[in-house]
Amino acid sequence: SFEACIHIEPDHEKAFMNLGYTQRRLGSASSAFKAFENAFSINPQNALAVFQMGDLKKISGDKESALGYYREAVRLDPDNAIYYGSLAVVLSDLKNYKEAEKSYGKALELDRSNAVTNNNMALTKLQLGKSDEALVYAAAAVQLKPESAEYLYTLGNASEATGNIDSAIQAYSAAIIRKSNYLLPLINLGKIYDEKGSY
């Protein structure tokens, strides 16, 4: 077992990482965190251990602490798109949209094919009032994952924000087709039709 390996060789970084993954799968967040922390203490260049600690802090709701760990993961491994994307999510949750925009931008430089990151960038651009730019990223997310009702909803929001109401109706309608109980596009469609005087 990992515990036996650690007992025999207490500086076994890989054993601590594996123990951390196992404890995380078992739902023991505090034990998982300790294991990753031990792995990092053995190797202070272990970006993945720091990232895992950040994930655990985020899941627990401690977003400020998660932010610090994600920043350190990015510093240790500046070519990892997932790390930048996770950092951006927490920044966005903390309403630091300008820095989130930069982190999403870096994530997309490293991996443009990530639908989640494209959609999140669109949402961040909307928060910053950059609706034209948001539309580009929302459209990219839908192109990458056309079956996603959530991405179509973002596309509808971006279309509406740029004044393209017909495209917004199309996107919201497509979202509802994919997810019939999805209330948000239904509400937005209702508002549009109400303003148009359509019943």
Secondary structure, 3 states (H helix, E strand, C coil): CHHHHHHHCCCCHHHHHHHHHHHHHCCCHHHHHHHHHHHHHHCCCCHHHHHHHHHHHHHCCCHHHHHHHHHHHHHHCCCCHHHHHHHHHHHHHCCCHHHHHHHHHHHHHHCCCCHHHHHHHHHHHHHCCCHHHHHHHHHHHHHHCCCCHHHHHHHHHHHHHCCCHHHHHHHHHHHHHHCCCCHHHHHHHHHHHHHHCCC
